[in-house]
Amino acid sequence: MIRVLIVDDSPFVRLALKKLLSSEKDIEVVGEASNGKEAVELVKTLRPDVITLDINMPVMDGLTALAEIRKVCPECKVIMISALTKEGARETIEALNRGAFDFITKPTDYQELFNFKEEILGKIRSAYEAKTKTVEEAPPELIRREVEAEFSLTPVVAIGISTGGPQTLSAVLPKIPADFPSPILIAIHMPDTFTETFARHLDSLCQLKVKEAKEGEVIEKGHVYISRGRIHMVVRGTPANAFVNYIQDESYIYKPSADLLLSSAARVFGRNTVGVIMTGMGNDGSKGIVEVKKAGGITVAEDPKSAILWAMPENAIKTGCVDYVVRKEELPGLLMRLVQKVRR
């Protein structure tokens, strides 16, 4: 049973989340709090598995409460509740950097809550899984095959990432040097109001230029392109003139889809594609990895043991089409070695 503490100054949000979560057989709401101070005291006695924590509250705000909660119950997984605003995006990214597990958007009515029901429940369950599944129990290294990379053109790097993505990218991308010769495209599951702020946050940390990708934008080396949220980013054109295209496709659950990004990169760049799947829930990216491999490209998965949530890389590995399995701290070095292997 997943024991959840709901923390929010809005009675409506507390009631709505309680009704939603209590309807699930595997979830129990063990308490409610209307501010951060109450939450910290309840955490000491209840020791919940998962906490949904509002950011803007009286008495003690969510960011302050998060720090206190991590002191008294470091094993508790905290999911922030964020408003869909630029300020909410900045605060949420800060919370993730301070140790929050993930975030959900604050519902304004029951219809909005219903629309994101599966996403909310998925994040609650993923947080619990991350809390209870230890490193020793994590999936074994199913494959660690290294291939000799040889590209005819400067390759493109396409990355799919989800839960734990903001924290992971904030740790990995700053380690890639300014002379990195390839463009990097990233599909990350975030709201569309967050991605521009997140890109600017990464840009402040990185030597590479990081930006939210624009429709029709020609991709250039030395740039990192973050997909807008709630819509799919694909690559069109030719290797010499590849550009960003946004599409709607309701047949893909995750938006933006890592499968669509990696598959489209493979169609345009062929063997000159490096497909990477990192932390996240679900199996998004697994089909894309297969398409990159079919095109003759190189495929990489984060080692599930180093991932905040291992489902996405684990499922990619299970396809049997992954060439390299590396811990996230090893990824910058691997990418540098790979993209430098251009046939002269």
C-alpha positions in Angstrom: 0.0 0.0 0.0 1.3 3.4 -1.0 0.9 5.8 1.9 0.5 9.4 0.7 0.5 12.8 2.6 -1.3 15.6 0.8 0.0 19.1 1.5 -1.8 22.1 0.0 -3.3 25.4 1.2 -6.3 24.9 -1.1 -9.2 22.9 0.4 -10.3 22.1 -3.1 -7.0 20.6 -4.2 -6.7 18.6 -1.0 -10.2 17.2 -1.4 -9.8 16.6 -5.2 -6.5 14.7 -4.7 -7.9 12.8 -1.8 -10.9 11.6 -3.8 -8.7 10.7 -6.8 -6.0 8.8 -4.8 -8.5 7.1 -2.4 -10.3 5.5 -5.3 -7.2 3.4 -6.0 -6.8 0.1 -4.2 -3.1 0.4 -3.8 -3.0 4.0 -2.4 -4.0 5.3 1.0 -4.1 8.9 2.0 -2.7 8.9 5.5 -2.9 12.7 6.2 -3.5 16.2 5.0 -1.7 19.5 5.8 -2.5 23.1 4.7 1.0 24.5 5.1 4.6 23.4 5.2 5.0 23.6 9.0 2.1 21.2 9.5 3.5 18.9 6.9 6.9 18.7 8.6 5.3 17.7 11.9 3.0 15.1 10.2 6.0 13.6 8.3 7.7 13.0 11.7 4.9 10.8 12.9 3.3 9.4 9.7 6.5 8.6 7.7 4.6 8.5 4.4 6.0 6.9 1.3 5.0 9.8 -0.9 4.2 13.5 -0.3 2.4 15.8 -2.7 3.7 19.2 -1.7 2.3 22.6 -2.9 4.9 25.3 -3.5 3.1 28.5 -2.5 1.6 28.2 1.0 1.3 30.4 4.1 3.3 29.9 7.3 5.9 27.8 5.5 6.3 27.5 1.7 6.9 24.3 -0.2 10.6 24.9 -0.9 11.4 25.6 2.8 9.2 22.6 3.8 11.0 20.4 1.2 14.4 21.1 2.9 13.0 20.3 6.3 11.2 17.1 5.1 14.4 15.8 3.6 16.1 16.3 7.0 13.5 14.4 9.0 12.6 11.8 6.4 15.1 11.6 3.6 13.6 8.4 2.3 10.2 10.1 1.6 9.6 10.9 -2.0 8.3 14.4 -2.6 6.2 15.3 -5.6 5.7 19.1 -6.0 2.4 20.6 -7.0 3.1 23.5 -9.3 1.1 26.3 -11.0 1.5 26.4 -14.8 3.3 29.8 -14.8 6.8 30.9 -15.5 7.3 31.6 -11.8 5.9 28.2 -11.0 8.3 26.7 -13.5 11.3 28.4 -11.9 10.2 27.3 -8.4 9.6 23.7 -9.6 13.0 23.4 -11.2 14.6 24.7 -8.0 12.6 22.1 -6.0 13.8 19.3 -8.3 17.4 20.5 -7.9 16.9 20.4 -4.1 15.8 16.8 -4.1 12.1 16.6 -5.1 11.4 13.5 -7.0 8.9 14.9 -9.6 6.1 17.4 -10.0 2.5 17.6 -11.1 0.5 20.6 -12.2 -2.0 22.1 -9.8 -5.5 21.4 -11.0 -8.0 24.3 -11.2 -11.1 22.1 -11.4 -12.2 18.5 -11.4 -12.1 18.2 -15.2 -8.5 19.2 -15.3 -7.7 16.7 -12.5 -9.5 14.0 -14.5 -7.6 14.9 -17.7 -4.3 14.2 -15.9 -5.5 11.4 -13.7 -3.2 8.7 -15.2 -0.2 11.0 -15.2 -0.7 11.8 -11.5 -1.3 8.2 -10.5 1.7 7.1 -12.6 4.0 9.6 -10.8 2.7 8.5 -7.4 3.4 4.9 -8.2 6.8 5.7 -9.7 7.8 7.6 -6.6 6.9 4.6 -4.5 8.7 2.2 -6.7 11.8 4.4 -6.6 11.6 4.5 -2.8 11.1 0.7 -2.2 13.2 -0.8 -5.0 16.8 -0.7 -3.8 19.9 -0.5 -6.0 20.7 -4.1 -5.3 17.2 -5.1 -6.6 17.5 -3.0 -9.7 17.5 -4.9 -13.0 20.8 -6.4 -13.8 22.9 -5.2 -16.7 21.1 -7.1 -19.5 23.6 -6.0 -22.1 26.9 -4.2 -22.3 27.9 -4.5 -25.9 30.3 -1.9 -27.3 30.5 -1.4 -31.0 33.0 0.5 -33.1 31.4 3.8 -34.1 32.2 5.2 -37.5 30.2 8.0 -38.9 30.3 9.4 -42.5 29.0 12.8 -41.3 29.0 14.6 -38.0 26.2 12.8 -36.1 23.1 14.1 -34.3 22.4 13.1 -30.7 18.8 12.4 -29.9 17.9 11.9 -26.2 14.6 10.7 -24.6 14.1 11.3 -20.9 11.3 11.7 -18.5 10.9 11.4 -14.7 14.2 12.5 -13.1 15.1 14.3 -16.3 15.5 17.8 -15.0 17.9 16.7 -12.3 19.8 14.3 -14.6 20.2 16.8 -17.5 21.3 19.5 -15.0 24.1 17.1 -13.9 25.1 15.7 -17.3 24.9 18.5 -19.9 27.2 21.0 -18.1 30.0 18.4 -18.4 29.8 18.5 -22.2 32.5 20.9 -23.6 31.8 23.9 -25.8 33.6 22.3 -28.7 31.1 19.4 -28.9 30.7 19.0 -32.7 27.1 17.7 -32.8 23.6 19.1 -32.2 21.7 17.5 -29.3 17.9 17.2 -29.4 15.9 16.3 -26.3 12.4 15.0 -25.8 11.5 15.5 -22.1 8.0 15.0 -20.6 7.2 18.5 -19.3 4.3 21.0 -19.6 4.7 23.5 -22.5 4.8 26.4 -20.0 7.9 24.9 -18.4 10.2 24.0 -21.2 11.4 27.5 -22.1 12.2 28.2 -18.5 13.9 24.9 -18.1 16.0 25.5 -21.3 17.1 28.8 -19.9 18.1 27.2 -16.6 20.2 24.6 -18.5 21.7 27.3 -20.7 23.0 29.1 -17.5 24.8 25.9 -16.5 26.2 24.7 -19.8 29.0 25.5 -22.1 26.8 24.6 -25.0 23.9 26.8 -26.1 20.6 25.4 -24.8 17.3 26.6 -26.0 13.7 25.6 -26.5 13.4 24.4 -30.1 11.3 26.6 -32.5 9.2 25.3 -35.4 11.2 25.2 -38.6 14.5 26.0 -36.8 17.5 24.6 -38.6 19.6 22.6 -36.1 23.2 23.5 -35.6 26.2 21.9 -34.0 27.1 23.0 -30.5 23.4 23.6 -29.7 21.0 21.7 -27.4 17.4 21.8 -28.5 14.7 21.1 -25.8 11.3 20.1 -27.2 8.2 22.1 -26.3 5.9 20.2 -23.9 2.6 18.5 -24.8 3.5 18.2 -28.5 5.9 16.0 -30.5 9.2 17.2 -31.9 10.5 15.5 -35.0 13.4 16.1 -37.4 12.8 16.8 -41.1 15.0 17.7 -44.0 18.4 16.4 -44.9 21.6 15.9 -42.8 22.9 19.2 -44.3 19.7 21.1 -43.7 17.8 19.3 -40.9 15.1 21.3 -39.1 12.6 21.0 -36.3 9.0 20.2 -36.9 6.2 19.9 -34.3 3.3 17.5 -34.9 0.3 16.3 -33.1 -0.2 12.5 -33.0 -2.6 11.2 -30.4 -1.5 7.6 -30.9 1.6 8.3 -28.8 0.8 8.5 -25.0 3.9 10.5 -24.0 4.3 14.1 -25.3 6.8 14.8 -26.6 7.5 11.3 -27.7 11.0 10.0 -27.5 10.0 7.3 -30.0 9.0 9.9 -32.6 12.1 12.0 -32.0 14.6 9.1 -32.3 12.8 7.5 -35.2 12.7 10.8 -37.2 16.4 11.5 -36.4 17.2 8.0 -37.8 15.2 8.7 -41.0 17.1 11.9 -41.6 20.6 11.1 -40.4 20.6 7.3 -40.9 23.8 5.7 -39.5 24.9 9.2 -38.3 22.5 9.0 -35.4 23.2 8.5 -31.7 20.0 7.6 -29.8 20.1 7.9 -26.0 17.4 6.8 -23.5 17.7 7.9 -19.9 15.7 8.0 -16.7 12.0 7.9 -16.8 8.8 5.8 -16.3 7.2 3.7 -19.0 8.7 2.4 -22.3 8.9 5.6 -24.3 12.0 5.5 -26.5 12.2 1.7 -26.9 10.8 1.7 -30.4 13.0 4.7 -31.3 16.1 2.8 -30.2 15.1 -0.1 -32.5 14.7 2.4 -35.4 18.1 4.0 -34.8 19.7 0.5 -34.7 17.9 -0.5 -37.9 19.3 2.6 -39.6 22.8 1.7 -38.6 23.2 4.3 -35.8 24.6 4.0 -32.3 22.4 3.4 -29.3 22.9 4.2 -25.7 20.9 3.6 -22.5 21.6 5.0 -19.0 22.5 2.2 -16.6 19.2 1.5 -14.7 21.2 1.4 -11.5 22.2 5.1 -11.9 18.8 6.3 -13.0 16.4 8.1 -10.8 13.7 5.9 -12.4 15.0 3.0 -14.4 11.9 1.9 -16.5 12.7 3.8 -19.7 16.4 2.7 -19.9 15.5 -0.9 -18.8 12.8 -1.3 -21.5 15.2 0.1 -24.1 17.9 -2.4 -23.0 15.3 -5.2 -23.3 15.0 -4.6 -27.0 18.4 -6.1 -27.5 19.3 -3.1 -29.7 21.4 -1.1 -27.2 25.1 -0.8 -27.9 26.3 1.0 -24.7 24.9 0.9 -21.1 26.6 3.7 -19.1 26.1 5.4 -15.8 24.9 9.0 -16.3 28.2 10.4 -15.1 29.9 8.4 -17.9 27.6 9.7 -20.7 29.5 13.0 -21.5 32.7 11.2 -22.0 31.1 8.5 -24.1 29.3 11.0 -26.3 32.6 12.9 -26.9 34.3 9.7 -28.0 31.5 8.7 -30.3 30.9 11.9 -32.1 34.6 12.3 -32.9 34.7 9.1 -34.9 33.8 10.6 -38.2 35.2 8.8 -41.3 37.6 11.1 -43.1 
